[in-house]
């Protein structure tokens, strides 16, 4: 869809430019920009994904440690009562 929309609007935007670009040149320039944008967004998404996974793993580990500490406190309290 993006390629089709860019192809159909390239003549309009080429006519609006005062630098004398042809519709094909305008199409190529637009698609090159979209390609670069796509690459940057994929890299940013991968980084955000890695950071999110690391954060979730850290939270799960902290939760497990808190459960162990709570169990130790519970066991100490039960042994004091006896």
N, CA, C and O of each residue as an XYZ file, in Angstrom:
328
protein
N       0.825     -1.187      0.000
C       0.000      0.000      0.000
C       0.874      1.257      0.000
O       0.589      2.213     -0.722
N       1.920      1.254      0.798
C       2.786      2.416      0.874
C       3.462      2.687     -0.464
O       3.572      3.832     -0.900
N       3.907      1.625     -1.098
C       4.567      1.786     -2.398
C       3.575      2.330     -3.428
O       3.909      3.224     -4.206
N       2.381      1.799     -3.429
C       1.358      2.265     -4.372
C       0.995      3.726     -4.102
O       0.891      4.523     -5.035
N       0.804      4.075     -2.842
C       0.454      5.453     -2.506
C       1.581      6.408     -2.883
O       1.324      7.507     -3.375
N       2.808      6.004     -2.659
C       3.942      6.850     -3.020
C       4.037      6.997     -4.529
O       4.310      8.085     -5.037
N       3.811      5.911     -5.238
C       3.865      5.963     -6.712
C       2.778      6.888     -7.265
O       3.027      7.645     -8.203
N       1.587      6.828     -6.693
C       0.481      7.641     -7.196
C       0.629      9.127     -6.838
O       0.166      9.985     -7.589
N       1.260      9.437     -5.720
C       1.392     10.835     -5.310
C       2.689     11.480     -5.778
O       2.840     12.697     -5.668
N       3.615     10.704     -6.291
C       4.895     11.264     -6.740
C       4.738     12.329     -7.821
O       5.416     13.353     -7.734
N       3.893     12.154     -8.828
C       3.747     13.219     -9.829
C       3.272     14.546     -9.224
O       3.731     15.616     -9.625
N       2.355     14.468     -8.264
C       1.856     15.690     -7.628
C       2.973     16.403     -6.881
O       3.178     17.604     -7.058
N       3.694     15.662     -6.048
C       4.761     16.282     -5.267
C       5.926     16.734     -6.146
O       6.570     17.737     -5.840
N       6.204     16.024     -7.216
C       7.250     16.451     -8.152
C       6.853     17.759     -8.832
O       7.701     18.622     -9.061
N       5.578     17.909     -9.153
C       5.109     19.145     -9.773
C       5.153     20.314     -8.793
O       5.335     21.463     -9.196
N       4.984     20.016     -7.505
C       4.996     21.072     -6.486
C       6.418     21.555     -6.175
O       6.602     22.677     -5.704
N       7.401     20.726     -6.431
C       8.789     21.099     -6.149
C       9.300     22.039     -7.234
O       8.972     21.894     -8.412
N      10.108     23.003     -6.810
C      10.657     23.945     -7.777
C      12.034     23.531     -8.282
O      12.640     24.245     -9.081
N      12.532     22.386     -7.823
C      13.868     21.951     -8.236
C      13.846     21.109     -9.506
O      14.904     20.666     -9.952
N      12.706     20.876    -10.092
C      12.597     20.181    -11.366
C      12.781     18.676    -11.306
O      13.249     18.066    -12.268
N      12.418     18.077    -10.192
C      12.520     16.618    -10.083
C      11.436     15.960    -10.924
O      10.323     16.471    -11.045
N      11.785     14.820    -11.498
C      10.787     14.041    -12.224
C      10.008     13.197    -11.225
O      10.485     12.980    -10.111
N       8.837     12.720    -11.587
C       8.071     11.866    -10.673
C       8.844     10.610    -10.252
O       8.733     10.169     -9.107
N       9.620     10.038    -11.166
C      10.381      8.830    -10.820
C      11.457      9.165     -9.797
O      11.678      8.394     -8.863
N      12.131     10.301     -9.957
C      13.152     10.718     -8.988
C      12.518     10.973     -7.624
O      13.072     10.598     -6.591
N      11.366     11.607     -7.633
C      10.655     11.870     -6.379
C      10.253     10.556     -5.705
O      10.367     10.419     -4.487
N       9.785      9.599     -6.493
C       9.407      8.288     -5.957
C      10.621      7.601     -5.339
O      10.543      7.092     -4.221
N      11.735      7.585     -6.055
C      12.947      6.942     -5.538
C      13.428      7.609     -4.255
O      13.824      6.932     -3.306
N      13.391      8.934     -4.233
C      13.809      9.652     -3.028
C      12.915      9.351     -1.841
O      13.391      9.150     -0.724
N      11.616      9.321     -2.094
C      10.678      9.016     -1.006
C      10.876      7.599     -0.491
O      10.902      7.377      0.719
N      11.016      6.644     -1.393
C      11.187      5.251     -0.974
C      12.511      5.053     -0.244
O      12.585      4.252      0.689
N      13.566      5.774     -0.656
C      14.840      5.688      0.069
C      14.669      6.208      1.490
O      15.197      5.623      2.436
N      13.939      7.296      1.640
C      13.670      7.832      2.975
C      12.862      6.868      3.822
O      13.140      6.697      5.009
N      11.867      6.239      3.223
C      11.051      5.268      3.964
C      11.873      4.047      4.368
O      11.668      3.483      5.443
N      12.800      3.644      3.505
C      13.646      2.499      3.821
C      14.542      2.806      5.002
O      14.677      1.993      5.916
N      15.158      3.984      4.985
C      16.019      4.383      6.098
C      15.210      4.487      7.382
O      15.656      4.039      8.438
N      14.033      5.073      7.296
C      13.159      5.190      8.467
C      12.788      3.812      9.013
O      12.778      3.606     10.227
N      12.490      2.886      8.134
C      12.120      1.529      8.546
C      13.277      0.851      9.272
O      13.072      0.197     10.295
N      14.477      1.002      8.754
C      15.653      0.391      9.389
C      15.862      0.965     10.785
O      16.123      0.224     11.732
N      15.749      2.278     10.910
C      15.923      2.911     12.219
C      14.856      2.445     13.192
O      15.161      2.174     14.353
N      13.612      2.346     12.743
C      12.531      1.901     13.624
C      12.698      0.446     14.049
O      12.377      0.099     15.185
N      13.191     -0.405     13.165
C      13.432     -1.803     13.522
C      14.526     -1.890     14.583
O      14.414     -2.661     15.536
N      15.577     -1.102     14.416
C      16.660     -1.113     15.397
C      16.171     -0.590     16.755
O      16.500     -1.159     17.796
N      15.392      0.486     16.739
C      14.859      1.030     17.986
C      13.902      0.041     18.649
O      13.921     -0.112     19.870
N      13.069     -0.629     17.859
C      12.155     -1.628     18.403
C      12.892     -2.800     19.018
O      12.493     -3.307     20.067
N      13.966     -3.234     18.373
C      14.772     -4.315     18.939
C      15.407     -3.917     20.260
O      15.449     -4.715     21.197
N      15.901     -2.686     20.341
C      16.499     -2.198     21.581
C      15.463     -2.116     22.695
O      15.724     -2.530     23.825
N      14.296     -1.583     22.376
C      13.221     -1.500     23.380
C      12.807     -2.895     23.825
O      12.546     -3.113     25.009
N      12.743     -3.839     22.900
C      12.391     -5.215     23.234
C      13.421     -5.824     24.182
O      13.054     -6.454     25.175
N      14.709     -5.642     23.883
C      15.760     -6.181     24.742
C      15.714     -5.571     26.137
O      15.866     -6.280     27.132
N      15.505     -4.257     26.213
C      15.417     -3.603     27.515
C      14.200     -4.086     28.307
O      14.279     -4.263     29.522
N      13.084     -4.296     27.623
C      11.871     -4.772     28.298
C      12.057     -6.187     28.834
O      11.636     -6.491     29.951
N      12.681     -7.045     28.047
C      12.921     -8.419     28.487
C      13.845     -8.435     29.696
O      13.602     -9.168     30.655
N      14.908     -7.629     29.657
C      15.841     -7.574     30.787
C      15.145     -7.063     32.040
O      15.380     -7.574     33.135
N      14.297     -6.066     31.885
C      13.570     -5.519     33.037
C      12.610     -6.555     33.622
O      12.516     -6.688     34.842
N      11.902     -7.284     32.769
C      10.976     -8.313     33.255
C      11.718     -9.433     33.970
O      11.263     -9.917     35.007
N      12.858     -9.847     33.423
C      13.645    -10.890     34.092
C      14.116    -10.433     35.459
O      14.091    -11.201     36.421
N      14.553     -9.153     35.548
C      15.006     -8.616     36.828
C      13.853     -8.575     37.832
O      14.048     -8.886     39.007
N      12.663     -8.198     37.386
C      11.504     -8.165     38.282
C      11.121     -9.559     38.770
O      10.788     -9.738     39.941
N      11.168    -10.543     37.879
C      10.855    -11.914     38.277
C      11.872    -12.412     39.304
O      11.509    -13.077     40.275
N      13.145    -12.088     39.084
C      14.184    -12.499     40.023
C      13.978    -11.829     41.387
O      14.126    -12.481     42.421
N      13.645    -10.557     41.397
C      13.381     -9.867     42.661
C      12.170    -10.453     43.367
O      12.158    -10.559     44.594
N      11.154    -10.835     42.607
C       9.969    -11.441     43.195
C      10.309    -12.784     43.841
O       9.832    -13.082     44.936
N      11.129    -13.597     43.169
C      11.532    -14.885     43.731
C      12.345    -14.696     45.006
O      12.164    -15.444     45.967
N      13.237    -13.709     45.029
C      14.028    -13.428     46.228
C      13.133    -12.967     47.372
O      13.349    -13.353     48.521
N      12.139    -12.151     47.070
C      11.212    -11.676     48.105
C      10.398    -12.837     48.671
O      10.140    -12.883     49.874
N       9.993    -13.774     47.812
C       9.255    -14.941     48.299
C      10.120    -15.792     49.219
O       9.638    -16.281     50.240
N      11.396    -15.975     48.870
C      12.302    -16.760     49.708
C      12.495    -16.090     51.062
O      12.489    -16.759     52.096
N      12.666    -14.775     51.058
C      12.834    -14.054     52.323
C      11.574    -14.145     53.169
O      11.646    -14.318     54.386
N      10.422    -14.028     52.526
C       9.160    -14.141     53.263
C       9.012    -15.541     53.866
O       8.530    -15.681     54.990
N       9.418    -16.565     53.136
C       9.343    -17.936     53.659
C      10.299    -18.116     54.821
O       9.958    -18.788     55.794
N      11.496    -17.531     54.745
C      12.449    -17.624     55.854
C      11.908    -16.936     57.098
O      12.031    -17.466     58.203
N      11.312    -15.763     56.930
C      10.733    -15.046     58.077
C       9.590    -15.850     58.667
O       9.465    -15.945     59.888
N       8.757    -16.428     57.822
C       7.638    -17.236     58.292
C       8.148    -18.451     59.078
O       7.595    -18.787     60.125
N       9.199    -19.108     58.577
C       9.761    -20.265     59.269
C      10.371    -19.868     60.612
O      10.234    -20.602     61.592
N      11.043    -18.714     60.669
C      11.611    -18.255     61.945
C      10.522    -17.962     62.962
O      10.657    -18.302     64.138
N       9.450    -17.337     62.518
C       8.339    -17.023     63.407
C       7.694    -18.306     63.942
O       7.336    -18.379     65.117
N       7.549    -19.298     63.094
C       6.949    -20.556     63.539
C       7.872    -21.283     64.506
O       7.397    -21.920     65.446
N       9.197    -21.201     64.293
C      10.102    -21.893     65.196
C      10.212    -21.179     66.536
O      10.498    -21.837     67.537
N      10.001    -19.878     66.607
C      10.031    -19.130     67.860
C       8.798    -19.453     68.691
O       8.882    -19.537     69.917
N       7.669    -19.633     68.048
C       6.423    -19.917     68.751
C       6.449    -21.284     69.429
O       5.702    -21.499     70.383
N       7.276    -22.204     68.971
C       7.262    -23.552     69.521
C       8.004    -23.677     70.778
O       8.072    -24.765     71.350
